[in-house]
């Protein structure tokens, strides 16, 4: 009642035409009003007392319907729901329709049509025209009051397909029905940025906790070393689930918890922003924003650099598991989002859709790009066709990101920080092309190539300052201009440079091509490009009384790095126990120049699994380049004999393993049973 009184006072202030008995739309004063362009429409209006008349004209030879809405905001969907006056030119009818959702089913006919007085409709000579009259005071719960003293939100839409259908075009303005003035109206930008803000706050919390655990709580054993669940001794059909969880530290689990909390916060925010959305619409919105959060965090782990060591005390290859997990979350969420959206709209449409103003086609292209990447990322495919996976990943990721950014403004806000961070690390890595070395490799009969960088100030600095178990990305232009592969760096025995020992396992692989090239160009210089150092072990080697090094095959390379670094330590308080199992003695001879003589404080046991001559003893000797004879044991190692509490009673023990998965898994299981801190070197990219 008070609202109606206020509107009456306002009309008198603006000197509107005196209220008469005849309809406003039939008055001479209305016929004398000038039209105002609102989008593609031409609108004429007149306020008379407590009534308003509005005439809409739209020039189009293809339009099947046109609609005008007086709304609470510039959004189509509001709370409470609004309505629209829809002129169906096919049926030549004008009706009120409720605006409940961004779908054909979400605009039902309003049950109460009494608030709308239709005066004229026509659709001739390419002109759609309809005239209606209503009270200034909202006639129903779906209407809004029209206050002549202020601007009203006016929404317009039309389509070339029969009603009901999705609009071809739409827009919104703020219009004063007395003064005839209008300004552009737009949706609240805060709805686009909400998910980005929540994601940024979550990542900020992760960074703060990471800095705390890395620099203040480095001795917090529970956080930094204890895992969520114990490892299994052997691989089973469920290892693909249990193995990643058994590798998850408590500190990493806290990060996962923060991510889950972020997802919950995003879901709650989306629900509060769309309280009247249907169940399917709400699920599509929530799944879309969950996919967006996954995409935000997905890009961060692949931005490799030493910043991860500073913040979380780890390196990017150890957090790539989160990249893989987030990829799966994205795939599931985005698939749900796509299926639900495809039910209510054309996913190949280039028209802006919904309150988020998305372009469906761009989102669909982004989905195809990212989903195809996910298929190639399946473990078997990735490991068997790594080069195909890697380069397709590179190209498809750019395509996916570009179209994801074009898909929605919400994506643009959310991806600012991840893209900036990745871009900065990429620019920093460009210096890699300055790290170019010419060296003469050495090959052995075990299909092994040893590449030693010449001693320079840079390579010497790497040998002295790089973390234990560091690795470098290596490119060999003579073999491939594009391929980069990670290899463990080995500090040379003199401590002046670093070497790389690589072994060819399968014909046609990158390493096999390197081996063939070196074999075909013996004693010729080979140019290599190196990017690094990267990597940091999960345990501090020199904080233990004893460290057990378990290696299988080429898994000796990170162990050699540790051993040769130990040669140049001033204080030898840690004893290293190396157990290396190989197929043949040639594997030992392949690295003899880098290993022997062993430094003080290193005790080594070698195992050779190749069948031996029946006349040979279980223990044999192998002569190395120093002239010394190195004993080795025929057969596989029994880990229980050297990973046990009785052997290291009263000492602090750490265990590091690298090699075949079964060997590493058993070493991890036995270390856990003995409460020994454990670290494994893997290169599962």
Phi, psi and omega in degrees: 000315178297322180297317180296319179298317180299320180293323178296318178298318181298321181295324178291324179298321183274008176053048178287168181298137182301144183292131179236181183279333181280153178301148181300320184292343181263359185281155177294329180297322179293319180296337182273352182290146176271152180274149179239131178287125174237101188062226177278354182274156170244118189242132174239137183215160177207131174261129180224104181065243181260009184239158175223139177244137181228130176243132181241129175236137183219118180274111179197134178268352184244344185295136177259339175203157176220148185219150176226137182226134169264113194237169179282337179208184178281358178272149177292319182258125181228171177236119355294167180298147177258196177216175179217148174270115186248124175260113178268103184289337178292317180265355183053050182226151177237127181217161173272133177234136178289146177250094185254329184202163180275064180202165179298320180286347184270009179233062183289161176295132179289131183297319182261109180258006187293338181282354183244125176247107181274128183255327184201142172221146176199153177212081183224149176055035178074017179239120172266130182218134174213144183231132180219163182226147179205169176284153172294320176285136184307120181288338182214176181292343181269346181268167174239154175293147173251113180257112182299341183281343184229168178283145177251148175283118180244120179254141178230153179199156176204165180209155178266003177248154187298145178288141357275140179200167177288146184291150173280323179209157180207168177188177181211142176221164169255123189231133174263114187287346178267312183276341181076015181269149179217152174225160180288137176246143180222159180292159180294120182293341181299330180292334179283328187265351186302312181296320179298319181294316179298316178297319180294318178296319179298314180296323176299319177296320178299316181297315180298315179293324178296316177297321180296312182290329184280319189253335178253321183254037181296340178262009177282089187300319182299318183285318190266342185233327183287138182262164183294320179217157182290151178283163175268154179285323183232158177284140178230182179294340180259011182298331182294340176264311188286326184299312178297325181289323180290342176270352186278117177285159178301318178299319178292325178296326177296320177298318177298319178300318178297322178295317178298319177299322177298316179298316179299316180298319178295317179299316179297319180296315179298318179298319181289330179284337181229065185291338183257005181293147176294166183301314181293321178295319181294317179296321179295321178294313181296315180296325177296319180285329174296318177297324179294317178298317178299320180294322178302309184281339183297324185280337186295313184296336182273358174277079189287145181167172183282357178296330178293325177294321181293317187276311187247001179068024180218178180242167192295330181293337179277343177255007176295339177299325177293326176299316180292317179297316180296326177298320178291319177299315179300315184299314181295311183297317183289327177296315177300315180300314182295315182299315182291323179291323181297336180289326188252349180208167179276114184288353177261008181284144176258008180275147176297136185229137171072176181294336179276357176053053181267157173253106186305318184300317181296321177295322180294318178296318178299320179298314180299319180295310183289322181294321177294327174297319181297323179294318179287345180274358174304136190312310184297315181294316183297317184283328181281322182237060187299318182297318178298313179302314187295312185283327174295321176304315182299311185288311184295328180295322178294315178300313181298317181294318180299313183284333174294320178294324177286337184294319188204146175293330178299322177294321180298315178297316186291330187266003181301305184293312179302320181290321177297316181296315179296319180297318180294317179293327178294316178297322179295326181284348179297337178296346178306323184291351173272342180272072184246128183230145173252125183215160177255108182287165178236134179244158179230172183289351180265027180058036183247139177241130176248120179248118179247123179287143176297149181288114175229175178299325181288311182293325176294321178296319176299316182299327185268331189245343182294152179296153169303146179067020178296153174225161180234150169273128186245135172236134178239098185305328181294339180259316179201132179283339188253330189284131173237132181228146181273134177221141178295139177270139178244121175294130180292154183304330179276354177074015185260349182200191179228154179233163176229127178248115184236144185234130179278123180254326185230140181299140177085352179287170180302313182293324178296321178292325175296314181299314181296321179295315180294321180294326180279342182233059183298140179065011177265147180291143180238128179271130178232146174248137184233139178236114181167195000278154176234162173098145176205127182292156181283349179237148176271105188309317190271013173263003182246154174286324181219141176234125178265122180254116181248119184229146175230123178061229182289355175294359177288339189300312177293331178291322177296325176301314180295315183297314183287332171295325181295332179302328189252015175279134181289325181244122181255084179260349182249135176258133180254133179243103183267131173232110185239126179248130181228168178283312182226166178292340177298329179295326177289317181294336181297333182242018185299325180294333182267345187253318190256147358285150179291142180285166175298145179088004178238121177248125187241141173232129184248145180230133178240123187266347181297142180304135182258163174298137183299337181278350183278152176282168178295332179244128181233178181234150180230128180274131180251180189296340180281350184094349179284154175257126183256120178286147174218157182256135178280125179115183182271154178286149173256103190297330182296339182284335182234356170245086180206160183284331182294326183288332183237044184299128176077011179240157177270123190238139171237151181232135175231136183225146176206130181154206180303144184306320182294320179296314181295319182294319179294322177298321179294318181296315181290324177296319179296318180296331180267000183062034175268138174294141189229143174220136176236142178261118178226154177232058179264084179266000000 
